[in-house]
Amino acid sequence: MKIALINGSPKPSKSNSEFMLQKLEPLILTGNEIFHYQLNRKPLSEVQYCELCRMDALVFAFPLYIDAIPSHLFRMLVELEKRMKAERKKDIFVYALINNGFFEGKQNCVALEILQNWCLRSDLRFGQGVCHGAGEMIGSLQQVPLGHGPLKNLGAAMNSLADNIQSRSCGESLFISPNFPRFVWRFTATHTFWNATAKKNGLKTYEILRRL
């Protein structure tokens, strides 16, 4: 079976989407051909679009952007829809890995619905989505084995997703948060990531706290 792993993050490297695909790949490697696609460097080529139309399964990994999907991924989906309608010759299953900066994975529900609607328009079969919260926390968990500690829920969800990909079947989409206290995550994220990132971009403390 040919499986395309499509990284839809705009980050050039070390993205959470890349992290999630790297965790998934060993679970679906046996007996399959894995192909990698990066959307953050340049638009896909004619050859790559043709390749995607001949896959058995597409796995999209991307971050949430304003409760939706990143614009460069959206443009790619519009183009791929045209190619699928013209060139696809067999059933193709679509799976999704979505992460966001909120704690709750359910924040990804609208983005997941967008992808499901795209599957209907493109006459593709939507298989399953795994939607994970606390995305900015993932980058600090590179050394944590999947299925352990804060990644316990993600490990179980990945196993479910891998089983459905391997059998080319559908499953209930999963909305999960890390196995980590929400108040600790909020405190840590605020003081070690969000505030630090805001200051790097020239914002003052009163500007960070200002409400519109």
C-alpha positions in Angstrom: 0.0 0.0 0.0 1.2 3.5 -0.9 0.8 6.1 1.9 1.5 9.8 1.6 2.5 11.7 4.7 1.8 15.3 4.0 3.2 17.9 6.4 1.0 21.0 6.1 2.8 23.1 8.7 4.2 26.5 7.5 7.2 26.1 9.8 10.5 25.2 7.9 11.5 22.6 10.5 10.8 21.2 14.0 7.1 21.7 13.7 4.5 19.8 15.8 3.0 18.4 12.6 6.4 16.9 11.7 6.7 15.5 15.3 3.3 13.8 15.0 4.1 12.3 11.5 7.4 11.0 12.9 5.6 9.2 15.7 3.0 7.7 13.3 5.4 6.5 10.6 6.9 3.5 12.6 3.4 2.3 13.3 2.5 2.0 9.6 5.9 1.2 8.1 5.5 -2.6 7.8 4.4 -3.7 4.4 3.8 -0.2 3.0 5.6 2.3 0.9 5.8 5.7 2.6 6.1 8.9 0.7 6.8 12.3 2.3 5.5 15.7 1.1 6.4 19.1 2.6 4.1 22.1 1.8 6.2 24.7 3.6 9.0 25.0 1.1 7.4 25.4 -2.3 4.2 24.4 -4.1 3.9 20.8 -5.1 5.0 19.9 -8.6 3.0 18.4 -11.4 4.6 15.0 -10.7 3.8 15.2 -7.0 0.1 15.9 -7.7 0.0 12.9 -10.0 1.7 10.8 -7.3 -1.0 11.8 -4.8 -3.7 10.7 -7.1 -2.2 7.2 -7.2 -1.9 6.7 -3.4 -4.0 4.4 -1.3 -4.0 6.7 1.7 -3.2 10.4 2.4 -2.3 11.5 5.9 -2.5 15.3 6.4 -0.7 16.8 9.5 -1.2 20.5 10.1 -1.7 23.1 12.8 -4.9 25.0 13.5 -5.0 28.5 12.0 -7.8 30.7 13.3 -10.1 27.7 13.8 -9.4 26.6 10.2 -6.5 25.2 8.1 -3.4 27.1 6.9 -3.9 29.1 3.7 -1.1 27.4 1.8 -2.6 24.0 2.6 -6.0 25.2 1.5 -4.6 26.3 -1.9 -3.0 22.8 -2.3 -6.4 21.1 -1.5 -8.2 23.2 -4.1 -5.7 22.2 -6.7 -5.6 18.5 -5.6 -9.4 18.4 -5.8 -9.2 19.2 -9.5 -6.6 16.5 -10.0 -8.5 13.9 -8.1 -11.6 14.4 -10.1 -9.7 14.0 -13.3 -7.0 11.4 -12.5 -8.0 9.2 -9.6 -8.7 5.6 -10.5 -9.3 3.9 -7.1 -10.6 4.6 -3.6 -8.3 6.8 -1.6 -8.6 7.1 2.2 -7.8 10.4 4.0 -6.6 10.7 7.6 -5.7 13.8 9.6 -3.4 14.8 12.5 -4.3 18.3 13.7 -2.7 20.2 16.6 -3.5 23.6 18.2 -2.2 25.9 20.8 -5.3 25.6 23.1 -5.3 22.8 25.7 -8.4 21.0 24.3 -8.2 19.0 21.2 -11.9 19.7 20.4 -10.8 23.2 19.3 -9.8 21.5 16.0 -13.4 20.4 15.2 -14.0 23.1 12.6 -10.7 22.4 10.8 -11.6 18.7 10.8 -15.0 19.4 9.3 -13.3 21.5 6.5 -11.2 18.5 5.6 -14.2 16.1 5.7 -16.1 18.4 3.4 -13.2 18.5 1.1 -13.2 14.7 0.9 -16.9 14.8 0.0 -16.2 17.3 -2.8 -13.2 15.3 -4.1 -15.0 11.9 -3.8 -12.4 10.6 -1.4 -13.1 8.5 1.7 -12.5 10.2 5.0 -11.0 7.7 7.5 -10.3 9.3 10.8 -8.8 12.4 12.5 -6.7 12.7 15.6 -7.0 16.2 17.1 -4.5 17.1 19.8 -4.4 20.2 22.1 -1.5 22.0 23.7 0.5 21.8 20.5 3.3 24.1 21.7 4.0 21.7 24.5 4.7 18.8 22.0 8.0 20.3 20.9 9.4 19.8 24.4 8.5 16.1 24.6 10.8 14.8 21.9 12.4 12.4 24.3 9.2 11.1 25.8 8.1 7.7 24.3 4.8 7.7 22.6 2.1 6.3 25.0 3.9 7.4 28.2 3.6 10.4 30.5 2.0 13.4 28.8 1.9 11.5 25.5 -0.3 8.6 26.9 -3.5 9.8 25.2 -1.6 10.6 22.0 -0.1 7.1 21.9 -3.5 5.4 22.2 -4.9 7.7 19.5 -2.0 7.0 17.2 -2.5 3.2 17.6 -6.1 3.6 16.6 -5.2 5.7 13.6 -2.4 3.3 12.5 -4.8 0.4 12.7 -7.4 2.1 10.5 -4.7 3.2 8.0 -3.3 -0.3 7.8 -6.8 -1.8 7.2 -8.0 1.1 5.0 -11.0 1.6 7.2 -12.8 4.4 9.0 -12.9 5.1 12.7 -14.3 7.7 15.1 -12.2 10.9 15.2 -10.5 11.5 18.5 -10.2 14.8 20.3 -7.5 14.6 23.0 -5.5 16.7 25.4 -2.1 15.8 26.9 -1.9 13.8 30.2 -0.9 16.9 32.1 -2.6 19.2 34.6 -4.3 22.0 32.7 -3.4 24.7 35.2 0.3 23.7 35.1 0.3 23.7 31.3 -1.3 27.2 31.3 1.2 28.6 33.8 4.2 27.1 32.0 3.0 28.0 28.5 2.3 31.6 29.5 5.6 32.3 31.2 8.0 30.2 29.1 6.5 30.4 25.7 3.7 32.9 24.9 5.2 35.9 26.9 8.7 35.1 25.7 7.5 34.9 22.1 5.6 38.1 22.4 8.6 40.0 23.8 10.8 38.7 21.0 8.3 40.3 18.6 8.6 43.7 20.4 5.5 43.6 22.6 5.5 45.1 26.1 3.8 43.6 29.1 0.9 46.0 29.1 0.3 45.3 25.4 0.2 41.5 26.1 -2.4 42.0 28.8 -4.5 44.6 26.9 -8.0 43.4 26.1 -9.9 44.6 23.0 
